[in-house]
Amino acid sequence: MPIYEYECENCGRHYEVWQKITDEPLTTCEACKGKLRKLVSQSSFVLKGSGWYVTDYARKEKKDTKSKDTSSTKSDK
């Protein structure tokens, strides 16, 4: 369930409220009965761990060191 932020236009009080997406937005301040406005807040998207991109989505390149070594030795002879 997302957390929505509101601020009272009258007293400046700040609210953080757990609401469903389908819930109606709050309109009245509990303290002074002033008008609330909904704030746009920063999301909390965090990627944890080392190299999640490398392990999950990166292109898998073949390591072909043996063939490179043999091709260089053949051309030397």
HUVENQUI-V140978 format. One record per residue. N is the residue number from 1. RES is the residue in one letter. OMEGA is omega in radians with two decimals (999 if undefined). NEAR is the number of other C-alpha atoms within 8 Angstrom. D_LAST is the distance of its C-alpha to the last C-alpha in Angstrom with 2 decimals. Layout:
BEGIN
n->N res->RES omega->OMEGA near->NEAR d_last->D_LAST
n->N res->RES omega->OMEGA near->NEAR d_last->D_LAST
END
This chain:
BEGIN
n->1 res->M omega->-3.10 near->6 d_last->70.08
n->2 res->P omega->3.05 near->7 d_last->69.53
n->3 res->I omega->3.11 near->8 d_last->71.33
n->4 res->Y omega->3.13 near->11 d_last->73.21
n->5 res->E omega->3.10 near->12 d_last->74.58
n->6 res->Y omega->3.05 near->13 d_last->77.96
n->7 res->E omega->3.12 near->12 d_last->79.93
n->8 res->C omega->3.12 near->14 d_last->83.67
n->9 res->E omega->-3.10 near->9 d_last->84.72
n->10 res->N omega->-3.05 near->7 d_last->88.02
n->11 res->C omega->3.12 near->7 d_last->87.30
n->12 res->G omega->3.13 near->7 d_last->83.50
n->13 res->R omega->-3.09 near->7 d_last->82.93
n->14 res->H omega->-3.13 near->8 d_last->79.38
n->15 res->Y omega->2.93 near->7 d_last->78.81
n->16 res->E omega->-3.00 near->8 d_last->75.76
n->17 res->V omega->3.02 near->8 d_last->76.61
n->18 res->W omega->-3.14 near->8 d_last->74.77
n->19 res->Q omega->2.98 near->9 d_last->75.48
n->20 res->K omega->3.10 near->7 d_last->74.26
n->21 res->I omega->-3.10 near->6 d_last->72.92
n->22 res->T omega->3.13 near->4 d_last->75.92
n->23 res->D omega->3.07 near->6 d_last->78.48
n->24 res->E omega->3.10 near->4 d_last->80.66
n->25 res->P omega->3.08 near->5 d_last->79.88
n->26 res->L omega->-3.10 near->6 d_last->82.33
n->27 res->T omega->-3.03 near->7 d_last->84.87
n->28 res->T omega->3.10 near->9 d_last->87.34
n->29 res->C omega->3.14 near->11 d_last->86.88
n->30 res->E omega->-3.05 near->5 d_last->88.30
n->31 res->A omega->-3.01 near->4 d_last->89.65
n->32 res->C omega->-3.12 near->7 d_last->91.40
n->33 res->K omega->3.09 near->7 d_last->91.29
n->34 res->G omega->-3.10 near->10 d_last->89.42
n->35 res->K omega->3.09 near->10 d_last->86.87
n->36 res->L omega->2.98 near->12 d_last->83.29
n->37 res->R omega->-3.13 near->9 d_last->80.21
n->38 res->K omega->-3.14 near->9 d_last->76.89
n->39 res->L omega->3.03 near->8 d_last->74.03
n->40 res->V omega->-3.08 near->5 d_last->70.39
n->41 res->S omega->-3.13 near->6 d_last->68.39
n->42 res->Q omega->3.11 near->4 d_last->64.75
n->43 res->S omega->-3.11 near->4 d_last->62.96
n->44 res->S omega->3.14 near->4 d_last->61.41
n->45 res->F omega->-3.07 near->4 d_last->58.00
n->46 res->V omega->3.04 near->4 d_last->55.63
n->47 res->L omega->-3.11 near->5 d_last->52.06
n->48 res->K omega->3.12 near->5 d_last->51.48
n->49 res->G omega->-3.11 near->5 d_last->48.41
n->50 res->S omega->3.01 near->4 d_last->44.93
n->51 res->G omega->3.13 near->6 d_last->42.75
n->52 res->W omega->3.13 near->10 d_last->44.90
n->53 res->Y omega->-3.10 near->7 d_last->43.21
n->54 res->V omega->-3.08 near->7 d_last->39.70
n->55 res->T omega->-3.04 near->7 d_last->40.74
n->56 res->D omega->-2.96 near->6 d_last->42.93
n->57 res->Y omega->-3.05 near->7 d_last->41.93
n->58 res->A omega->3.10 near->7 d_last->38.50
n->59 res->R omega->3.12 near->4 d_last->35.76
n->60 res->K omega->3.12 near->4 d_last->33.51
n->61 res->E omega->-3.14 near->4 d_last->29.89
n->62 res->K omega->3.07 near->4 d_last->27.19
n->63 res->K omega->-3.05 near->4 d_last->24.84
n->64 res->D omega->-3.08 near->6 d_last->21.39
n->65 res->T omega->-3.11 near->6 d_last->19.34
n->66 res->K omega->-3.10 near->6 d_last->17.38
n->67 res->S omega->3.10 near->7 d_last->15.94
n->68 res->K omega->3.14 near->8 d_last->15.03
n->69 res->D omega->-3.11 near->8 d_last->13.16
n->70 res->T omega->-3.13 near->8 d_last->11.14
n->71 res->S omega->-3.14 near->8 d_last->10.47
n->72 res->S omega->-3.14 near->8 d_last->9.17
n->73 res->T omega->3.11 near->8 d_last->6.74
n->74 res->K omega->-3.11 near->7 d_last->5.58
n->75 res->S omega->3.12 near->6 d_last->5.54
n->76 res->D omega->-3.07 near->5 d_last->3.82
n->77 res->K omega->999 near->4 d_last->0.00
END
